[in-house]
Structure formats: structure tokens, C-alpha cells
């Protein structure tokens, strides 16, 4: 059926409206796509800060030293008056062995020495009358020296039957009982020196260069509540564990507080001197198989930048390599962010989401 003029005009109008609507939709989509192409992020600048590192590490209290009391002669143990937990003073009698045989041998050695002295004196008296030769006198002198040495040996062995405390401390182990026949070098007792207590703790190899022997530390002991006690770093061991990458330091608790005992759990807080370090928020650091990295901003484009990190302090981490002072990095808005993505930096307090 042929179209009328009115119908043709109406059809043309409808086609024009459809074209305009399509063009508007395409324009809106283009504008929407343009807006979405700029990834919204927040940035922060890497900056140098004076940082003092504080670390609290758990350890176990130990006696400053433990002495093993060893018998130095054989014999029957007759006295052992001390028990674990007993406090003893230096030079106090700890144990006694039967000395009857040695007493007899000592008397014999004294008699032998006296006889050797008489023989030497007699020969010296005969020498002016040519009744004793020089060789006989020399031999007699040698016999006297041997007898004197034998007497000294027996006196030493007799002294070994009385075991005395080499230091002031506390008995920790009792390993034999009276009536036992002890061979030479039997472990009888163990004695703890509790005048000081120490703790060996393990810290990161990154912290070791920042501390020195003599540095003060704070020590808390779980069994004694929240009280803080003063200690110091007494020794830094010269090697690093190849698996944990940690070194060992020895901390001394001095003076020893009331109630502190070897074996208790303690917590040692170490402080380092302040040092200028390049710091960034820890949340800005990403990790993958290639290591740690951040996104820097170059002309509103996110750039992956590999970094080497150091010490973490609270919510910030030190950057050893990869960044410069005041260099801008992205620290929020990581969802869907990739290398070379165009970004729109909006630094507000509102979290755009990671």
C-alpha cells in the first residue's frame, strides 16, 4: 500500500528519534568507560623518620652458672648433708668420704720422710771422715725428695675426701647417697650460682648491628606479675643461625628480685638508638613470587616497583632499596590494580578498599 505523506513524515521522525537515542546511549557508555578507566587510589609519600626499634622477646631465666661437684678421689661416701634447694656458702662442707686408709698412708709417708731425712743427715756427718761418698749423699737426698713428694700426694688425696663448695649458691641436684662407693670423678652434686640470673634470647640479624653489650633492657617475669625489672646485655654471640637468621644474646638480671627463680618464663624488651630510616605503611607492600613490591605513581599511571624491606615498626616498614625520599606510592585501592593502570589519586580519609 503506498505511504501517504503524513505516514512518511511520521516514519522519518521515528527513525530520527531512534538514531538520536542510540547515539546518546553510545555517548553515555563511552563517557562511563572513560570514567572507569581511571582506577581510584590513595597515595602516600615515602619519608625518612627517626625510628627507635623496640622488641619484646620471650626467654627463660637461668642461673648465671652451674657448677658440677665431682669427686677427685675414690672412696666410701660417709656424709652428704645437703639437698636440692639448700643454700650453701663458699668453702662450706658438702660431702665427706671415708679417709681411714688415707690417714694410715699419710702416717706412713711422714715416717718415710723422717727416715730419709735421718739417713741424709747421717751420711753428711760421715762425709768429713771420708766414710760416705758424694754419690751416696746425692742418692740419700733424692730419697728424701721422693718421700717429701709422696707425703704431699697423700695430703692432697686426704684433702679430696672433704668436698667443699667452690662458690656460694643453691644445690640443684643430689646424685649419690651416703654409703655409695664412689669411683674417681663421680658427679656428686650440682650447684647453681644464683647471685645473678640470665636469659638467652634470639633476635633478628637485622637488629644485631643496632645493639651493644652493656645496653639496658627491661625484663618482666610472668610469675611476678607486671613488675618491670632492669637488666643489661652481657654478651652477643658471634654467629647467626642459618635457618632462622637469628642471633643469640645473653641478658643479665641484676639484682635478682625476690621470687625470681631459674626456669621461669621472662620477657625481655630491647630498645635501639634512633636512626633515620625510609619508612612506608606496611599495607602498601605487596608480595608475589618475585618478592616485595609497591605501586609507584608516574604521570597518573601505576608502576610496579620492586623493593627490599628492612625492620617493621608498628604499622610501618623500612625500605632499604627501591624508593627515594618523598616518592609517591599507592597504599589503598589495590583491588584490580595492575602494572601500567591509569589511576586517579584521591587522598581522603575514606578507605576506597584494598
C-alpha positions as CSV (number, residue, x, y, z in Angstrom):
1,X,0.0,0.0,0.0
2,X,1.6,3.3,-0.9
3,X,2.5,5.6,2.0
4,X,0.8,8.8,2.5
5,X,2.8,12.0,3.0
6,X,1.7,12.1,6.7
7,X,2.8,8.5,7.2
8,X,6.2,9.1,5.6
9,X,6.9,12.1,7.8
10,X,5.9,10.1,10.9
11,X,8.2,7.2,9.9
12,X,11.1,9.6,9.3
13,X,10.6,11.2,12.6
14,X,10.6,7.9,14.4
15,X,13.8,6.8,12.6
16,X,15.5,10.0,13.6
17,X,14.5,9.7,17.2
18,X,15.8,6.1,17.3
19,X,19.1,7.2,15.8
20,X,19.4,10.1,18.4
21,X,18.6,7.7,21.3
22,X,21.2,5.2,20.1
23,X,23.8,8.0,19.7
24,X,23.1,9.2,23.3
25,X,23.4,5.7,24.7
26,X,26.7,5.2,22.9
27,X,28.0,8.6,24.2
28,X,26.9,7.7,27.8
29,X,28.7,4.4,27.5
30,X,31.8,6.0,26.2
31,X,31.8,8.5,29.0
32,X,31.2,5.8,31.6
33,X,34.0,3.7,30.1
34,X,36.3,6.8,30.2
35,X,35.5,7.4,33.9
36,X,36.0,3.7,34.8
37,X,39.4,3.6,33.0
38,X,41.0,5.7,35.8
39,X,41.5,3.5,38.8
40,X,40.7,5.4,42.1
41,X,43.5,5.1,44.6
42,X,45.0,6.8,47.6
43,X,48.7,7.6,47.8
44,X,51.3,8.3,50.5
45,X,54.9,9.5,50.3
46,X,57.9,7.5,51.5
47,X,59.7,9.6,54.1
48,X,62.8,9.5,56.3
49,X,61.9,9.2,60.0
50,X,63.9,9.0,63.2
51,X,63.0,5.5,64.4
52,X,63.8,3.7,67.6
53,X,63.1,0.0,67.4
54,X,61.5,-1.8,70.4
55,X,61.2,-5.6,70.5
56,X,59.9,-7.8,73.3
57,X,61.1,-11.4,73.1
58,X,60.3,-14.3,75.4
59,X,63.0,-16.3,77.1
60,X,63.8,-18.5,80.2
61,X,65.7,-17.4,83.3
62,X,68.8,-19.4,84.0
63,X,71.4,-19.3,86.7
64,X,74.4,-17.3,85.8
65,X,76.4,-20.6,86.0
66,X,76.0,-24.2,87.2
67,X,78.9,-26.0,88.9
68,X,79.1,-29.8,88.8
69,X,80.7,-31.1,92.0
70,X,82.9,-34.0,91.1
71,X,84.8,-36.4,93.4
72,X,88.6,-36.3,92.9
73,X,89.4,-39.5,94.7
74,X,87.7,-42.8,95.2
75,X,86.2,-43.9,98.5
76,X,83.1,-44.6,100.5
77,X,80.8,-41.7,100.9
78,X,80.1,-41.2,104.6
79,X,78.4,-37.7,104.7
80,X,76.2,-35.7,102.3
81,X,74.3,-33.2,104.5
82,X,72.9,-31.0,101.7
83,X,69.8,-31.4,99.5
84,X,68.3,-29.7,96.4
85,X,67.1,-26.2,97.4
86,X,69.6,-25.8,100.2
87,X,71.6,-22.6,100.1
88,X,75.3,-23.1,100.8
89,X,78.2,-20.7,101.3
90,X,81.6,-20.8,99.7
91,X,84.0,-23.3,101.5
92,X,81.1,-25.0,103.3
93,X,81.4,-28.8,103.6
94,X,79.2,-30.5,101.1
95,X,80.4,-34.2,101.3
96,X,82.9,-36.4,103.1
97,X,84.5,-39.7,102.1
98,X,85.9,-42.3,104.3
99,X,89.6,-41.3,105.0
100,X,90.8,-44.0,107.3
101,X,93.0,-45.7,104.6
102,X,94.5,-42.3,103.6
103,X,95.1,-41.4,107.2
104,X,97.2,-44.5,107.6
105,X,99.0,-43.9,104.3
106,X,99.7,-40.4,105.4
107,X,101.4,-41.6,108.6
108,X,103.4,-44.0,106.6
109,X,104.6,-41.2,104.2
110,X,105.5,-39.0,107.2
111,X,107.6,-41.8,108.7
112,X,109.3,-42.4,105.3
113,X,110.2,-38.8,105.1
114,X,111.6,-38.7,108.6
115,X,113.7,-41.7,107.9
116,X,115.0,-40.2,104.6
117,X,116.0,-37.1,106.5
118,X,117.9,-39.1,109.1
119,X,119.7,-41.1,106.5
120,X,120.8,-37.9,104.7
121,X,121.9,-36.3,107.9
122,X,123.9,-39.4,108.9
123,X,125.7,-39.5,105.6
124,X,126.5,-35.8,105.7
125,X,128.1,-36.4,109.2
126,X,130.2,-39.3,107.8
127,X,131.4,-37.3,104.8
128,X,134.2,-35.3,106.6
129,X,135.8,-38.6,107.7
130,X,135.6,-40.0,104.2
131,X,133.1,-42.6,105.3
132,X,130.4,-41.5,102.8
133,X,130.8,-40.8,99.2
134,X,129.2,-37.9,97.3
135,X,127.1,-40.3,95.3
136,X,125.7,-41.8,98.5
137,X,124.8,-38.4,99.8
138,X,123.2,-37.5,96.4
139,X,121.2,-40.7,96.5
140,X,120.0,-40.0,100.0
141,X,119.0,-36.5,99.1
142,X,116.9,-37.9,96.2
143,X,115.2,-40.4,98.5
144,X,114.3,-37.6,100.9
145,X,112.8,-35.6,98.0
146,X,110.8,-38.6,96.8
147,X,109.5,-39.1,100.4
148,X,108.5,-35.5,100.6
149,X,106.6,-35.7,97.3
150,X,104.9,-38.8,98.5
151,X,103.8,-37.1,101.7
152,X,102.4,-34.2,99.7
153,X,100.5,-36.5,97.4
154,X,98.9,-38.3,100.4
155,X,98.0,-34.9,102.0
156,X,96.3,-33.9,98.7
157,X,94.4,-37.1,98.5
158,X,93.3,-36.8,102.1
159,X,92.0,-33.2,101.4
160,X,90.0,-34.6,98.5
161,X,87.9,-36.7,100.9
162,X,86.4,-33.4,102.1
163,X,84.3,-31.8,99.3
164,X,83.7,-28.1,99.9
165,X,81.6,-25.6,98.0
166,X,83.6,-23.6,95.4
167,X,81.0,-20.8,95.3
168,X,78.0,-19.5,97.2
169,X,74.8,-20.8,95.7
170,X,71.9,-23.3,95.8
171,X,72.1,-27.1,95.5
172,X,70.2,-28.1,92.3
173,X,71.0,-31.8,92.1
174,X,71.9,-34.6,94.5
175,X,73.1,-37.7,92.6
176,X,74.5,-40.0,95.2
177,X,73.8,-41.1,98.7
178,X,75.9,-41.9,101.9
179,X,77.1,-45.5,101.7
180,X,77.8,-45.4,98.0
181,X,81.3,-46.4,96.9
182,X,82.4,-43.6,94.6
183,X,85.0,-44.1,91.8
184,X,87.2,-41.2,90.9
185,X,85.4,-38.3,89.1
186,X,81.9,-39.2,90.2
187,X,79.3,-36.4,89.8
188,X,78.0,-35.9,93.3
189,X,76.1,-32.6,93.3
190,X,75.2,-29.6,91.1
191,X,75.4,-26.1,92.5
192,X,73.7,-23.1,91.0
193,X,75.2,-19.6,91.3
194,X,72.0,-17.5,91.8
195,X,73.7,-14.2,92.6
196,X,72.6,-13.3,89.1
197,X,70.1,-14.7,86.6
198,X,70.4,-14.6,82.9
199,X,68.3,-15.3,79.8
200,X,69.4,-16.3,76.3
201,X,67.1,-14.8,73.7
202,X,67.1,-14.9,69.9
203,X,66.7,-11.8,67.8
204,X,66.7,-11.0,64.1
205,X,70.0,-10.5,62.3
206,X,68.8,-7.0,61.3
207,X,68.7,-5.9,64.9
208,X,72.1,-7.2,66.0
209,X,74.1,-4.3,64.5
210,X,71.9,-1.9,66.4
211,X,72.6,-3.2,69.9
212,X,75.8,-3.4,72.0
213,X,76.9,-5.2,75.2
214,X,76.0,-3.1,78.2
215,X,72.8,-1.8,76.7
216,X,69.9,-1.6,79.3
217,X,66.8,-3.8,78.8
218,X,63.5,-4.2,80.6
219,X,62.6,-7.6,81.9
220,X,59.2,-8.8,83.1
221,X,58.7,-12.2,84.8
222,X,55.3,-13.8,84.2
223,X,55.3,-15.4,87.7
224,X,55.9,-12.0,89.3
225,X,53.1,-10.1,87.6
226,X,53.5,-6.8,85.6
227,X,56.6,-5.5,87.5
228,X,59.4,-4.4,85.3
229,X,63.0,-5.1,86.3
230,X,66.2,-3.7,84.9
231,X,68.8,-5.8,83.1
232,X,71.6,-5.4,80.6
233,X,73.0,-7.1,77.6
234,X,76.1,-9.1,78.8
235,X,77.1,-11.0,75.7
236,X,76.3,-11.1,72.0
237,X,77.1,-14.4,70.4
238,X,79.2,-14.2,67.2
239,X,77.2,-16.5,64.9
240,X,73.8,-16.4,63.2
241,X,71.5,-19.4,62.8
242,X,71.5,-20.2,59.1
243,X,67.9,-21.4,59.2
244,X,66.1,-18.8,61.4
245,X,68.6,-15.9,60.5
246,X,68.6,-15.0,64.2
247,X,71.4,-14.4,66.6
248,X,71.7,-15.1,70.3
249,X,72.3,-12.6,73.1
250,X,72.7,-13.1,76.8
251,X,70.8,-10.7,79.1
252,X,71.6,-10.5,82.8
253,X,69.1,-9.7,85.5
254,X,70.9,-7.8,88.3
255,X,69.9,-7.5,91.1
256,X,67.7,-10.6,91.3
257,X,64.2,-9.7,92.6
258,X,62.5,-11.6,95.3
259,X,60.7,-14.6,94.0
260,X,62.7,-14.8,90.7
261,X,63.9,-18.4,90.0
262,X,65.8,-20.2,87.3
263,X,63.4,-21.8,84.9
264,X,60.8,-19.0,85.0
265,X,59.4,-17.5,81.8
266,X,60.5,-14.0,81.2
267,X,60.0,-11.3,78.5
268,X,62.9,-9.1,77.5
269,X,62.3,-5.7,75.9
270,X,65.2,-4.4,73.8
271,X,65.5,-0.8,72.7
272,X,67.8,0.6,69.9
273,X,69.1,4.1,69.4
274,X,67.1,6.3,67.0
275,X,68.2,6.2,63.3
276,X,66.9,7.9,60.2
277,X,65.1,5.3,58.1
278,X,63.0,5.5,54.9
279,X,59.5,4.3,56.0
280,X,56.3,3.5,54.3
281,X,53.0,2.0,55.5
282,X,53.2,-1.8,55.7
283,X,49.8,-2.1,54.0
284,X,51.4,-0.5,50.8
285,X,53.7,-3.5,50.3
286,X,52.6,-6.3,48.0
287,X,54.2,-9.7,47.7
288,X,54.4,-12.3,44.9
289,X,56.9,-14.9,43.7
290,X,59.3,-12.2,42.7
291,X,59.4,-10.7,46.2
292,X,58.1,-7.5,47.8
293,X,57.0,-4.5,45.6
294,X,54.9,-1.4,45.7
295,X,53.0,0.6,43.1
296,X,54.6,4.0,42.5
297,X,52.8,6.7,40.5
298,X,54.3,8.1,37.3
299,X,52.1,10.6,35.4
300,X,48.9,9.2,36.9
301,X,49.9,5.7,35.9
302,X,50.6,2.9,38.5
303,X,54.1,1.3,38.1
304,X,55.2,-1.8,39.8
305,X,58.4,-1.2,41.7
306,X,60.4,-3.9,43.4
307,X,61.7,-3.0,46.9
308,X,63.9,-4.5,49.6
309,X,62.3,-4.1,53.1
310,X,64.0,-3.9,56.5
311,X,62.7,-3.5,60.0
312,X,59.0,-3.3,60.7
313,X,58.0,-0.8,63.4
314,X,54.3,-0.8,64.4
315,X,52.3,-0.3,61.1
316,X,55.3,0.9,59.1
317,X,58.2,-0.9,57.4
318,X,61.6,0.3,56.4
319,X,62.6,0.4,52.7
320,X,66.3,-0.4,52.1
321,X,66.2,-0.3,48.3
322,X,63.8,0.7,45.5
323,X,62.4,4.0,46.7
324,X,63.6,7.6,47.3
325,X,62.5,10.1,49.9
326,X,59.1,11.7,49.2
327,X,58.4,9.3,46.3
328,X,54.6,8.8,46.0
329,X,53.3,5.2,46.3
330,X,49.8,3.7,46.4
331,X,48.6,2.5,49.7
332,X,44.9,2.0,49.2
333,X,42.8,0.9,46.2
334,X,44.6,-2.3,45.2
335,X,41.5,-4.3,44.1
336,X,42.0,-5.0,40.3
337,X,45.1,-2.7,40.2
338,X,47.8,-3.9,37.7
339,X,51.0,-2.5,36.4
340,X,50.6,0.4,34.0
341,X,47.0,1.1,35.0
342,X,45.8,4.7,34.8
343,X,44.9,5.9,38.3
344,X,43.0,8.8,39.8
345,X,44.6,9.8,43.1
346,X,42.0,10.8,45.7
347,X,43.7,11.3,49.0
348,X,40.9,11.3,51.6
349,X,40.3,9.7,54.9
350,X,37.8,7.4,53.4
351,X,39.1,3.9,52.6
352,X,38.5,3.1,49.0
353,X,39.1,-0.6,49.7
354,X,42.0,-2.8,49.0
